[in-house]
Amino acid sequence: MMKRTWTVVIVPHGSESPRHLNVSERTVRVAKWGAGFAGGIVVVAAALIGLSIARGSVLGILGLDSRAHEMAVMQKRVAVLQDTIASLAKRGDQMRLLAGLPVSDSVGTTPVSEMVAVDMDTLIRRANDLSASFAEVSDRLSKNVERLASTPSIMPTTGWLSSEFSRSRFHPILHKARPHEGIDLAAPYGTPVVAPAAGTVERITTQNGYGLVLEIDHGNGVETKYAHLSRVLVHVGQRVTRGEPIAAIGNSGLSTGPHLHYEVHVNGKVVDPLTYVLPGAIPD
């Protein structure tokens, strides 16, 4: 004789599929012992439904806990990102000051942690502002480096300073007062002359009084002039760097002995070369 079974169909709310449960005659008899046949079926079904509801509740709670954990982790990461951006903004302000740029209000100096309701869009905008600011600083520093490299900041030769820059100096050969628009550096014949800064050779000429002359354009309105040379080692249009040999000391033109006459012109006006020479910056 086949054992009888009953099938209990549980139809949950929502989109979940119905659940089927087979109940054996033995199970029903046990339940019937406590509450009768009909009551046994109800008890079994109620127990199963309760278990199903409890299972769904546990999963729901676990899901909420998981989402809450994810939110907590995300909040911590956002807080770290806020602190990082605030630190970068502070360092960016310092870099802008070093580069001679004004502190940008768009970047901001208020720590992000002190701002209210900072969202991801705000953080992204601030990060973009910082990126643009750093690019501006980099461009300015590059230009500063280029300008400094083109500023005549070392003596063009070794030797001793025999005559300084003067608006009125008694000329040793012409025996009359006249401006001395540079400095004279006395040194042995053939002593190397080097470029005091980066630039482009502009002219090589022979001039009355100055003898063999070399002139270099350093950009930004700055030019240097070298006179009484014995020879020139570069050609017109050549690009030179600071410390590169460009000529040799001679005794050409009106000169009482081997020396270099050195001039610095800024925007077409002569200036004292010593104002551009760094202390101790004399080539070996």
LUMSETOR-738524 format. One record per residue (C-alpha): residue number from 1; residue in one letter; chain; x, y, z. Coordinates in Angstrom, 3 decimals, padded with zeros to 6 digits. Example, Ala and Ser with C-alpha at 12.3 -4.5 7.8 and 13.67 -1.06 7.14 Angstrom:
LUMSETOR-738524
{1, A, A, {012.300, -004.500, 007.800}}
{2, S, A, {013.670, -001.060, 007.140}}
***
This chain:
LUMSETOR-738524
{1, M, A, {000.000, 000.000, 000.000}}
{2, M, A, {001.393, 003.373, -001.035}}
{3, K, A, {002.121, 005.904, 001.684}}
{4, R, A, {-000.050, 008.958, 001.449}}
{5, T, A, {001.409, 012.440, 001.386}}
{6, W, A, {-000.005, 015.944, 001.349}}
{7, T, A, {001.440, 018.875, -000.605}}
{8, V, A, {001.391, 022.297, 001.041}}
{9, V, A, {001.650, 025.237, -001.380}}
{10, I, A, {002.975, 028.520, 000.094}}
{11, V, A, {002.291, 031.590, -002.057}}
{12, P, A, {004.366, 034.580, -000.790}}
{13, H, A, {003.576, 038.231, -001.496}}
{14, G, A, {005.562, 039.995, -004.176}}
{15, S, A, {007.327, 038.433, -007.104}}
{16, E, A, {008.785, 035.378, -005.362}}
{17, S, A, {007.791, 031.949, -006.696}}
{18, P, A, {005.401, 029.729, -004.736}}
{19, R, A, {006.989, 027.123, -002.480}}
{20, H, A, {005.813, 023.483, -002.355}}
{21, L, A, {006.227, 021.208, 000.673}}
{22, N, A, {005.352, 017.487, 000.834}}
{23, V, A, {004.054, 016.328, 004.223}}
{24, S, A, {003.977, 012.601, 005.010}}
{25, E, A, {001.113, 010.831, 006.706}}
{26, R, A, {003.338, 010.157, 009.721}}
{27, T, A, {003.962, 013.864, 010.172}}
{28, V, A, {000.275, 014.579, 009.941}}
{29, R, A, {-000.503, 011.904, 012.557}}
{30, V, A, {001.995, 013.407, 014.933}}
{31, A, A, {000.477, 016.842, 014.431}}
{32, K, A, {-003.051, 015.314, 014.738}}
{33, W, A, {-002.118, 013.869, 018.108}}
{34, G, A, {-001.764, 017.383, 019.439}}
{35, A, A, {-004.585, 019.222, 017.683}}
{36, G, A, {-006.556, 016.984, 015.340}}
{37, F, A, {-006.100, 016.369, 011.637}}
{38, A, A, {-007.176, 019.777, 010.389}}
{39, G, A, {-005.336, 021.498, 013.209}}
{40, G, A, {-002.223, 019.480, 012.374}}
{41, I, A, {-002.200, 020.711, 008.811}}
{42, V, A, {-002.663, 024.257, 010.004}}
{43, V, A, {000.117, 023.905, 012.546}}
{44, V, A, {002.538, 022.499, 009.990}}
{45, A, A, {001.639, 025.133, 007.431}}
{46, A, A, {001.850, 027.906, 009.978}}
{47, A, A, {005.245, 026.678, 011.149}}
{48, L, A, {006.545, 026.577, 007.593}}
{49, I, A, {005.111, 030.004, 006.774}}
{50, G, A, {006.574, 031.403, 009.972}}
{51, L, A, {009.944, 029.936, 009.146}}
{52, S, A, {009.752, 031.405, 005.659}}
{53, I, A, {008.827, 034.857, 006.996}}
{54, A, A, {011.550, 034.650, 009.628}}
{55, R, A, {014.074, 033.671, 006.958}}
{56, G, A, {013.010, 036.607, 004.794}}
{57, S, A, {013.293, 038.961, 007.762}}
{58, V, A, {016.782, 037.733, 008.594}}
{59, L, A, {017.903, 038.175, 005.014}}
{60, G, A, {016.356, 041.637, 004.975}}
{61, I, A, {018.174, 042.563, 008.164}}
{62, L, A, {021.421, 041.159, 006.788}}
{63, G, A, {020.913, 043.161, 003.604}}
{64, L, A, {020.355, 046.355, 005.551}}
{65, D, A, {023.415, 045.666, 007.655}}
{66, S, A, {025.488, 045.074, 004.523}}
{67, R, A, {024.345, 048.337, 002.953}}
{68, A, A, {024.969, 050.187, 006.199}}
{69, H, A, {028.481, 048.740, 006.340}}
{70, E, A, {029.143, 049.793, 002.754}}
{71, M, A, {027.904, 053.301, 003.515}}
{72, A, A, {030.156, 053.516, 006.584}}
{73, V, A, {033.180, 052.423, 004.545}}
{74, M, A, {032.328, 054.942, 001.816}}
{75, Q, A, {031.958, 057.742, 004.365}}
{76, K, A, {035.395, 056.955, 005.777}}
{77, R, A, {036.913, 057.034, 002.278}}
{78, V, A, {035.228, 060.344, 001.519}}
{79, A, A, {036.581, 061.753, 004.793}}
{80, V, A, {040.117, 060.648, 003.802}}
{81, L, A, {039.619, 062.215, 000.364}}
{82, Q, A, {038.453, 065.462, 001.980}}
{83, D, A, {041.541, 065.611, 004.184}}
{84, T, A, {043.814, 064.847, 001.209}}
{85, I, A, {042.286, 067.612, -000.905}}
{86, A, A, {042.546, 070.053, 002.002}}
{87, S, A, {046.237, 069.183, 002.422}}
{88, L, A, {046.865, 069.565, -001.317}}
{89, A, A, {045.071, 072.926, -001.314}}
{90, K, A, {047.315, 074.177, 001.486}}
{91, R, A, {050.459, 072.972, -000.297}}
{92, G, A, {049.143, 074.504, -003.522}}
{93, D, A, {048.848, 077.906, -001.842}}
{94, Q, A, {052.468, 077.642, -000.690}}
{95, M, A, {053.644, 076.708, -004.189}}
{96, R, A, {051.724, 079.616, -005.726}}
{97, L, A, {053.429, 082.029, -003.339}}
{98, L, A, {056.855, 080.594, -004.216}}
{99, A, A, {056.031, 080.971, -007.919}}
{100, G, A, {054.990, 084.591, -007.414}}
{101, L, A, {051.315, 083.866, -008.094}}
{102, P, A, {048.361, 085.105, -006.026}}
{103, V, A, {046.592, 082.564, -003.835}}
{104, S, A, {043.558, 081.466, -005.814}}
{105, D, A, {040.180, 081.761, -004.090}}
{106, S, A, {038.832, 079.083, -006.409}}
{107, V, A, {041.124, 076.554, -004.768}}
{108, G, A, {040.207, 077.697, -001.276}}
{109, T, A, {042.112, 077.714, 001.968}}
{110, T, A, {039.346, 076.471, 004.298}}
{111, P, A, {039.881, 072.803, 005.208}}
{112, V, A, {037.282, 070.595, 003.551}}
{113, S, A, {036.552, 068.931, 006.898}}
{114, E, A, {035.114, 072.245, 008.097}}
{115, M, A, {032.681, 072.533, 005.203}}
{116, V, A, {029.073, 071.429, 005.581}}
{117, A, A, {027.437, 068.789, 003.388}}
{118, V, A, {030.363, 068.277, 001.039}}
{119, D, A, {029.254, 065.982, -001.789}}
{120, M, A, {031.230, 064.155, -004.449}}
{121, D, A, {030.527, 066.831, -007.088}}
{122, T, A, {032.092, 069.434, -004.787}}
{123, L, A, {035.162, 067.257, -004.234}}
{124, I, A, {035.540, 066.683, -007.968}}
{125, R, A, {035.315, 070.428, -008.663}}
{126, R, A, {037.931, 071.160, -006.005}}
{127, A, A, {040.221, 068.459, -007.398}}
{128, N, A, {039.895, 069.990, -010.884}}
{129, D, A, {040.653, 073.456, -009.466}}
{130, L, A, {043.781, 072.094, -007.780}}
{131, S, A, {044.890, 070.417, -011.009}}
{132, A, A, {044.533, 073.694, -012.926}}
{133, S, A, {046.366, 075.580, -010.177}}
{134, F, A, {049.292, 073.136, -010.174}}
{135, A, A, {049.516, 073.410, -013.972}}
{136, E, A, {049.713, 077.209, -013.669}}
{137, V, A, {052.419, 076.921, -010.993}}
{138, S, A, {054.405, 074.497, -013.154}}
{139, D, A, {054.201, 076.842, -016.141}}
{140, R, A, {055.302, 079.855, -014.077}}
{141, L, A, {058.205, 077.972, -012.464}}
{142, S, A, {059.354, 076.749, -015.876}}
{143, K, A, {059.385, 080.321, -017.120}}
{144, N, A, {061.243, 081.443, -013.993}}
{145, V, A, {063.871, 078.750, -014.499}}
{146, E, A, {064.278, 079.802, -018.137}}
{147, R, A, {064.601, 083.459, -017.137}}
{148, L, A, {067.157, 082.680, -014.431}}
{149, A, A, {069.163, 080.549, -016.849}}
{150, S, A, {069.259, 083.560, -019.189}}
{151, T, A, {070.317, 086.057, -016.507}}
{152, P, A, {074.095, 086.834, -016.599}}
{153, S, A, {074.991, 085.869, -013.054}}
{154, I, A, {078.667, 084.828, -013.218}}
{155, M, A, {081.906, 086.579, -014.164}}
{156, P, A, {082.747, 085.814, -017.795}}
{157, T, A, {086.425, 085.172, -017.020}}
{158, T, A, {089.002, 084.841, -014.278}}
{159, G, A, {091.324, 087.724, -013.464}}
{160, W, A, {091.239, 090.849, -011.351}}
{161, L, A, {088.894, 093.802, -011.605}}
{162, S, A, {091.067, 096.586, -013.014}}
{163, S, A, {088.306, 099.104, -013.744}}
{164, E, A, {084.718, 099.384, -012.555}}
{165, F, A, {081.544, 100.681, -014.169}}
{166, S, A, {081.441, 104.486, -014.070}}
{167, R, A, {079.480, 107.364, -015.550}}
{168, S, A, {082.699, 109.369, -015.738}}
{169, R, A, {086.166, 107.802, -015.779}}
{170, F, A, {089.541, 109.201, -016.825}}
{171, H, A, {090.510, 107.251, -019.926}}
{172, P, A, {094.105, 105.922, -019.615}}
{173, I, A, {094.847, 106.421, -023.340}}
{174, L, A, {092.635, 109.321, -024.427}}
{175, H, A, {093.462, 111.200, -021.202}}
{176, K, A, {090.016, 112.638, -020.726}}
{177, A, A, {086.947, 111.870, -018.661}}
{178, R, A, {084.295, 109.742, -020.314}}
{179, P, A, {081.767, 107.117, -019.254}}
{180, H, A, {083.053, 103.587, -018.699}}
{181, E, A, {080.010, 101.498, -019.609}}
{182, G, A, {081.293, 098.209, -018.285}}
{183, I, A, {083.992, 096.587, -016.185}}
{184, D, A, {087.544, 095.597, -017.122}}
{185, L, A, {088.919, 092.220, -016.081}}
{186, A, A, {092.697, 091.912, -016.510}}
{187, A, A, {094.045, 088.428, -017.292}}
{188, P, A, {096.766, 086.791, -019.414}}
{189, Y, A, {096.426, 086.871, -023.194}}
{190, G, A, {094.279, 083.951, -024.423}}
{191, T, A, {092.454, 083.384, -021.113}}
{192, P, A, {089.053, 081.785, -021.874}}
{193, V, A, {085.910, 083.890, -021.793}}
{194, V, A, {082.684, 082.035, -020.981}}
{195, A, A, {079.017, 082.902, -021.393}}
{196, P, A, {077.605, 084.235, -018.097}}
{197, A, A, {074.155, 082.909, -019.030}}
{198, A, A, {072.231, 081.132, -021.759}}
{199, G, A, {071.632, 083.121, -024.925}}
{200, T, A, {072.105, 083.452, -028.677}}
{201, V, A, {075.151, 084.945, -030.373}}
{202, E, A, {073.850, 088.115, -031.974}}
{203, R, A, {076.882, 089.923, -033.452}}
{204, I, A, {080.628, 089.490, -034.029}}
{205, T, A, {082.230, 092.745, -035.180}}
{206, T, A, {085.337, 094.910, -035.067}}
{207, Q, A, {084.693, 098.333, -033.510}}
{208, N, A, {086.839, 101.412, -033.047}}
{209, G, A, {088.318, 101.426, -029.565}}
{210, Y, A, {086.777, 098.054, -028.668}}
{211, G, A, {088.671, 095.886, -031.124}}
{212, L, A, {087.181, 092.429, -031.710}}
{213, V, A, {083.690, 092.413, -030.150}}
{214, L, A, {081.173, 089.647, -029.396}}
{215, E, A, {077.558, 090.354, -028.395}}
{216, I, A, {075.014, 087.887, -026.998}}
{217, D, A, {071.243, 088.256, -026.704}}
{218, H, A, {069.907, 086.592, -023.535}}
{219, G, A, {066.252, 087.451, -024.072}}
{220, N, A, {063.971, 089.517, -021.831}}
{221, G, A, {065.742, 092.643, -023.080}}
{222, V, A, {069.169, 091.574, -021.700}}
{223, E, A, {072.326, 091.650, -023.860}}
{224, T, A, {076.020, 091.276, -023.002}}
{225, K, A, {079.059, 092.663, -024.815}}
{226, Y, A, {082.692, 091.423, -024.784}}
{227, A, A, {085.501, 093.584, -026.170}}
{228, H, A, {089.290, 093.557, -026.800}}
{229, L, A, {089.118, 089.848, -027.695}}
{230, S, A, {091.893, 087.907, -029.395}}
{231, R, A, {089.514, 085.388, -030.983}}
{232, V, A, {085.887, 084.233, -030.950}}
{233, L, A, {084.932, 080.562, -030.532}}
{234, V, A, {081.274, 080.782, -031.562}}
{235, H, A, {079.298, 081.962, -034.609}}
{236, V, A, {076.319, 084.239, -035.130}}
{237, G, A, {073.024, 082.510, -034.362}}
{238, Q, A, {074.619, 079.881, -032.146}}
{239, R, A, {072.853, 079.024, -028.905}}
{240, V, A, {075.162, 079.038, -025.859}}
{241, T, A, {074.708, 078.028, -022.216}}
{242, R, A, {076.081, 079.444, -018.988}}
{243, G, A, {079.766, 078.565, -018.542}}
{244, E, A, {080.335, 077.620, -022.206}}
{245, P, A, {083.610, 079.003, -023.705}}
{246, I, A, {082.807, 081.725, -026.249}}
{247, A, A, {086.032, 083.689, -026.781}}
{248, A, A, {089.571, 084.443, -025.534}}
{249, I, A, {091.006, 087.550, -023.905}}
{250, G, A, {093.117, 089.757, -026.145}}
{251, N, A, {094.548, 093.237, -026.511}}
{252, S, A, {092.691, 094.481, -029.603}}
{253, G, A, {091.418, 098.051, -029.941}}
{254, L, A, {092.459, 100.821, -027.537}}
{255, S, A, {093.969, 098.797, -024.718}}
{256, T, A, {096.925, 099.139, -022.359}}
{257, G, A, {097.239, 095.376, -021.967}}
{258, P, A, {095.348, 092.079, -022.222}}
{259, H, A, {091.951, 092.351, -020.559}}
{260, L, A, {088.236, 091.843, -021.129}}
{261, H, A, {085.859, 094.765, -021.328}}
{262, Y, A, {082.441, 093.397, -020.276}}
{263, E, A, {079.106, 095.221, -020.576}}
{264, V, A, {075.486, 094.385, -019.680}}
{265, H, A, {072.609, 096.122, -021.484}}
{266, V, A, {069.000, 095.973, -020.242}}
{267, N, A, {066.334, 097.232, -022.639}}
{268, G, A, {068.989, 099.179, -024.539}}
{269, K, A, {070.556, 100.876, -021.488}}
{270, V, A, {073.903, 099.994, -019.930}}
{271, V, A, {073.915, 098.845, -016.303}}
{272, D, A, {076.652, 097.889, -013.870}}
{273, P, A, {077.500, 094.219, -014.600}}
{274, L, A, {078.457, 093.663, -010.959}}
{275, T, A, {074.795, 094.034, -009.954}}
{276, Y, A, {074.129, 090.789, -011.820}}
{277, V, A, {077.119, 088.784, -010.622}}
{278, L, A, {076.475, 086.381, -007.756}}
{279, P, A, {079.052, 086.477, -004.941}}
{280, G, A, {081.937, 084.125, -005.707}}
{281, A, A, {080.489, 083.195, -009.103}}
{282, I, A, {083.781, 083.263, -010.952}}
{283, P, A, {084.601, 080.428, -013.415}}
{284, D, A, {087.638, 078.246, -012.784}}
***
